[in-house]
């Protein structure tokens, strides 16, 4: 099978293990020779350590949040519809003249913000710091991830894995539509299933592809509970794992040491994403729809201008737009 480019999100209730599963799938893909760009968009920044970084190494990583002005200026490029970088908001879609991104290339954003961790290329939004209390919300940091995804053209055999913040915070903008597959990590508990139902209700009208991965499953009763609760959305289950417990103690082992039944779950996840088609027209349409919603709700007032004018009605993100922009495989590495 020819692998498709895929943007993948991990969502779920706090404590469900979505960061753990995001790191396991990332490591699984890397071990198979795949190119992975991992983005940590969780308010609790643990993806780097889950991938094998020490606490000190994780704390030293540069953050997307601290480079947001540069990110906006770079992505704006020569797009005449965007009056200034200050006028860009998290939902601003690309258009003619915008700078588009490949998963692997040389550009100022990656040079400043992306580092290799555990064989994957990783960027982190940055933690919610003490100085942010009372003056900022975490969405201002996650906005950098949304901007990147709005301008990113992933290619064949490339995977973008995003660890999202817990609960339904992704619905504060159109971020939840930026993914080809959303893995909802669900424990065999009533509260965790409640988050699944909430997410499904929000996403139903937008064609968001959701697959449930059961986590911390102990026995057949747990599997039956999840299957009764989520039905055909249940893709695979991950059992309580000595491999994961070792990682939580700081002993990050090779992904090859993961229990066979849990490697099989990762194989099922990869098989699903590899079979998922790419619909760039819908991707662009959702970006525009949520940009117009956010512009009317709050962004026009903040920017002091009508941000509906940032929409380029003739633009569709994708390989053809990337080629026209001049960013081609020959200039990427």
C-alpha positions as CSV (number, residue, x, y, z in Angstrom):
1,X,0.0,0.0,0.0
2,X,1.2,3.5,-0.8
3,X,1.2,5.5,2.4
4,X,-0.7,8.8,2.3
5,X,0.5,12.0,4.1
6,X,-1.4,12.1,7.4
7,X,-2.0,14.7,10.1
8,X,-2.9,12.8,13.3
9,X,-4.3,14.2,16.6
10,X,-4.4,12.5,20.0
11,X,-7.2,13.8,22.2
12,X,-9.0,12.6,25.4
13,X,-9.7,13.2,29.0
14,X,-6.9,14.4,31.2
15,X,-4.9,11.4,32.5
16,X,-6.3,9.0,29.8
17,X,-2.8,8.5,28.4
18,X,-3.0,10.4,25.1
19,X,0.5,11.7,25.5
20,X,1.8,8.2,26.1
21,X,0.0,6.9,23.0
22,X,1.2,9.8,20.9
23,X,4.7,9.0,21.9
24,X,4.3,5.3,21.3
25,X,2.9,5.8,17.8
26,X,5.6,8.3,17.0
27,X,8.3,5.9,18.1
28,X,6.7,3.1,16.2
29,X,6.7,5.1,13.0
30,X,10.3,6.3,13.5
31,X,11.4,2.7,14.1
32,X,9.8,1.8,10.7
33,X,11.8,4.5,9.0
34,X,9.0,7.0,8.6
35,X,9.4,10.8,8.8
36,X,7.5,12.2,11.7
37,X,7.0,15.8,12.8
38,X,5.6,15.7,16.4
39,X,3.9,18.8,17.9
40,X,3.1,19.1,21.6
41,X,0.0,21.3,22.0
42,X,-0.9,20.1,25.4
43,X,-1.0,22.5,28.3
44,X,1.0,19.9,30.2
45,X,4.2,19.6,28.1
46,X,5.3,16.0,28.5
47,X,5.7,14.7,24.9
48,X,9.5,15.3,24.8
49,X,10.1,13.3,28.0
50,X,7.8,10.6,26.7
51,X,9.9,10.4,23.6
52,X,13.1,10.0,25.7
53,X,14.3,13.5,26.6
54,X,15.5,14.1,30.1
55,X,13.7,16.7,32.2
56,X,16.5,19.1,31.6
57,X,16.6,18.5,27.9
58,X,12.8,19.0,27.7
59,X,13.0,22.2,29.7
60,X,15.7,23.6,27.4
61,X,13.6,23.1,24.2
62,X,12.7,26.3,22.3
63,X,9.0,27.0,22.1
64,X,6.6,27.9,19.4
65,X,4.9,30.4,21.7
66,X,7.9,32.5,22.3
67,X,8.5,32.7,18.5
68,X,4.9,33.5,17.5
69,X,5.7,36.9,16.0
70,X,8.4,35.4,13.8
71,X,6.2,32.6,12.8
72,X,3.5,34.9,11.6
73,X,5.9,37.2,9.7
74,X,7.4,34.2,7.9
75,X,4.1,32.6,7.0
76,X,2.6,35.9,5.9
77,X,5.2,36.1,3.1
78,X,4.0,38.4,0.3
79,X,0.3,37.7,0.7
80,X,-1.3,41.0,-0.1
81,X,-4.5,40.1,1.7
82,X,-2.7,40.2,5.1
83,X,-2.0,43.8,6.1
84,X,0.7,42.9,8.7
85,X,1.9,40.0,10.9
86,X,0.0,41.6,13.8
87,X,-3.2,41.2,11.8
88,X,-2.7,37.4,11.6
89,X,-4.7,35.3,14.0
90,X,-4.6,31.6,14.8
91,X,-7.2,30.9,12.1
92,X,-5.7,33.0,9.3
93,X,-5.7,30.8,6.2
94,X,-3.0,30.8,3.6
95,X,-3.4,32.4,0.2
96,X,-1.5,33.5,-2.9
97,X,1.9,34.8,-1.7
98,X,1.8,33.0,1.7
99,X,4.8,30.9,2.6
100,X,3.9,27.3,2.8
101,X,5.7,24.6,4.7
102,X,6.9,21.1,4.0
103,X,7.4,18.6,6.9
104,X,11.1,18.6,6.3
105,X,12.9,21.7,4.9
106,X,15.2,24.5,5.9
107,X,13.2,27.5,7.1
108,X,13.5,30.0,10.1
109,X,10.6,28.4,12.0
110,X,12.1,24.9,12.1
111,X,15.6,26.3,12.8
112,X,14.3,28.2,15.8
113,X,11.7,25.7,17.1
114,X,12.2,22.1,15.9
115,X,14.6,19.7,17.5
116,X,15.2,16.0,17.1
117,X,14.0,13.9,20.1
118,X,13.8,10.1,20.0
119,X,14.3,10.1,16.2
120,X,11.4,12.4,15.6
121,X,11.4,16.1,14.8
122,X,9.6,17.8,17.7
123,X,8.2,21.3,18.3
124,X,6.5,22.3,21.6
125,X,4.1,25.1,22.2
126,X,5.6,25.9,25.6
127,X,4.1,25.6,29.1
128,X,1.6,27.9,30.6
129,X,4.0,30.0,32.6
130,X,3.5,31.9,35.9
131,X,3.8,35.1,33.9
132,X,0.8,34.1,31.8
133,X,-1.6,33.9,34.8
134,X,-4.3,36.5,34.5
135,X,-3.0,38.0,31.3
136,X,-3.1,35.3,28.6
137,X,-4.9,32.0,27.8
138,X,-3.3,28.9,26.5
139,X,-5.0,29.2,23.2
140,X,-2.5,32.0,22.3
141,X,0.2,29.3,22.4
142,X,-1.8,26.6,20.7
143,X,-2.5,29.2,18.0
144,X,1.0,28.7,16.7
145,X,0.2,25.1,16.0
146,X,-3.0,26.0,14.1
147,X,-1.1,28.4,12.0
148,X,1.6,25.8,11.2
149,X,-1.0,23.2,10.2
150,X,-2.9,25.8,8.1
151,X,0.2,26.3,6.0
152,X,1.7,22.8,6.1
153,X,1.6,20.5,3.1
154,X,2.6,17.0,4.3
155,X,3.9,14.6,1.6
156,X,3.8,10.9,1.0
157,X,5.2,8.8,3.8
158,X,5.2,11.8,6.1
159,X,3.3,11.9,9.4
160,X,2.4,14.9,11.6
161,X,1.5,13.8,15.1
162,X,-0.1,16.3,17.5
163,X,-0.7,15.8,21.2
164,X,-3.7,18.0,21.9
165,X,-4.7,19.5,25.2
166,X,-7.2,17.5,27.2
167,X,-10.9,17.7,26.9
168,X,-12.8,19.9,24.3
169,X,-10.4,22.9,24.2
170,X,-9.6,22.2,20.6
171,X,-13.1,23.4,19.7
172,X,-12.3,27.0,20.6
173,X,-11.2,27.4,16.9
174,X,-11.1,25.2,13.9
175,X,-8.1,23.2,15.1
176,X,-10.1,20.0,15.4
177,X,-10.6,20.0,11.6
178,X,-6.9,20.1,10.9
179,X,-6.4,16.4,11.1
180,X,-7.0,13.4,8.8
181,X,-7.4,11.0,11.7
182,X,-8.2,11.9,15.4
183,X,-7.4,9.2,17.9
184,X,-9.5,9.6,21.0
185,X,-7.8,7.8,23.9
186,X,-10.5,6.4,26.1
187,X,-10.1,4.6,29.4
188,X,-12.8,2.0,30.4
189,X,-14.5,4.5,32.6
190,X,-17.8,6.5,32.5
191,X,-15.9,9.9,32.6
192,X,-13.6,9.0,29.8
193,X,-16.5,7.8,27.6
194,X,-18.3,11.1,28.4
195,X,-15.4,13.0,26.8
196,X,-15.7,10.7,23.7
197,X,-19.4,11.5,23.4
198,X,-18.8,15.2,23.8
199,X,-16.1,15.2,21.1
200,X,-18.2,13.1,18.8
201,X,-21.1,15.5,19.1
202,X,-18.9,18.5,18.2
203,X,-17.1,16.8,15.3
204,X,-20.1,15.1,13.7
205,X,-21.0,17.9,11.3
206,X,-17.5,18.3,10.0
207,X,-16.5,14.9,8.7
208,X,-13.8,14.5,11.4
209,X,-12.6,10.9,11.3
210,X,-12.5,9.6,14.9
211,X,-11.1,6.3,16.0
212,X,-11.1,5.3,19.7
213,X,-8.1,3.6,21.2
214,X,-8.8,2.0,24.6
215,X,-6.1,2.5,27.1
216,X,-5.2,1.0,30.5
217,X,-7.3,-2.0,29.6
218,X,-7.0,-4.9,32.1
219,X,-9.3,-7.6,30.9
220,X,-12.2,-8.7,28.6
221,X,-14.7,-6.8,30.8
222,X,-12.9,-3.5,30.0
223,X,-12.9,-4.3,26.3
224,X,-16.7,-5.1,26.4
225,X,-17.4,-1.9,28.3
226,X,-15.6,0.2,25.7
227,X,-17.2,-1.7,22.8
228,X,-20.7,-1.2,24.3
229,X,-20.0,2.5,24.8
230,X,-18.3,3.5,21.5
231,X,-19.3,0.7,19.1
232,X,-17.5,0.5,15.8
233,X,-15.3,3.6,16.7
234,X,-13.2,1.2,18.9
235,X,-10.1,0.5,16.8
236,X,-7.7,-1.1,19.2
237,X,-6.9,-1.5,22.9
238,X,-3.7,-1.0,24.8
239,X,-3.2,-3.0,27.9
240,X,-1.7,-1.8,31.2
241,X,2.0,-1.9,30.2
242,X,5.2,-2.6,32.1
243,X,7.0,-0.8,29.2
244,X,4.9,2.4,29.8
245,X,5.4,2.2,33.6
246,X,9.1,1.9,33.1
247,X,9.0,5.1,30.9
248,X,7.1,6.9,33.6
249,X,10.0,6.0,36.0
250,X,12.4,7.6,33.5
251,X,13.5,4.3,31.9
252,X,12.5,4.9,28.3
253,X,13.1,1.6,26.4
254,X,13.2,0.8,22.7
255,X,9.8,0.5,21.1
256,X,10.7,-3.0,20.1
257,X,10.4,-4.0,23.8
258,X,6.7,-3.0,23.9
259,X,4.4,-5.9,24.6
260,X,3.4,-7.7,21.4
261,X,-0.4,-7.0,21.9
262,X,0.4,-3.3,22.3
263,X,2.6,-3.3,19.2
264,X,-0.3,-4.9,17.4
265,X,-2.5,-1.9,18.5
266,X,0.0,0.5,17.1
267,X,0.0,-1.5,13.8
268,X,-3.8,-1.1,13.7
269,X,-3.4,2.6,14.2
270,X,-0.8,2.9,11.5
271,X,-2.9,0.8,9.1
272,X,-5.8,3.2,9.6
273,X,-3.9,6.3,8.9
274,X,-2.1,4.8,5.9
275,X,-5.5,4.0,4.4
276,X,-6.9,7.5,5.0
277,X,-7.3,9.7,1.9
278,X,-6.4,13.3,1.6
279,X,-9.1,15.9,0.8
280,X,-7.3,19.3,0.4
281,X,-10.5,21.0,-0.8
282,X,-12.4,20.2,2.4
283,X,-9.3,21.0,4.5
284,X,-9.2,24.5,3.0
285,X,-13.0,25.0,3.2
286,X,-12.9,24.2,6.9
287,X,-10.0,26.6,7.5
288,X,-11.9,29.4,5.8
289,X,-15.2,28.6,7.6
290,X,-13.6,28.8,11.0
291,X,-11.6,31.8,10.2
292,X,-14.7,33.7,9.3
293,X,-16.4,32.5,12.5
294,X,-13.5,33.7,14.6
295,X,-13.2,36.9,12.7
296,X,-16.8,37.9,13.4
297,X,-16.7,36.6,17.0
298,X,-13.6,38.4,18.3
299,X,-10.7,38.7,15.9
300,X,-12.0,41.7,13.9
301,X,-12.3,43.8,17.1
302,X,-8.8,42.8,18.2
303,X,-7.2,43.5,14.8
304,X,-9.2,46.7,14.1
305,X,-10.0,45.5,10.6
306,X,-12.3,43.0,8.8
307,X,-10.3,39.8,8.7
308,X,-12.7,38.3,6.2
309,X,-10.6,40.1,3.7
310,X,-7.7,37.7,4.4
311,X,-9.5,34.9,2.6
312,X,-8.3,34.1,-0.9
313,X,-11.3,32.6,-2.6
314,X,-9.2,30.9,-5.3
315,X,-6.6,29.3,-3.1
316,X,-6.6,25.6,-2.1
317,X,-3.8,24.3,0.1
318,X,-2.0,21.2,-1.2
319,X,0.9,20.0,-3.4
320,X,-0.1,22.2,-6.4
321,X,-0.1,25.3,-4.2
322,X,3.2,24.2,-2.7
323,X,4.7,23.8,-6.2
324,X,3.5,27.3,-7.2
325,X,4.9,28.8,-4.0
326,X,8.4,27.6,-5.1
327,X,8.9,25.3,-2.1
328,X,9.7,22.0,-3.8
329,X,11.4,18.8,-2.8
330,X,14.5,20.0,-4.5
331,X,14.8,22.8,-1.9
332,X,13.8,20.7,1.1
333,X,15.9,18.4,3.1
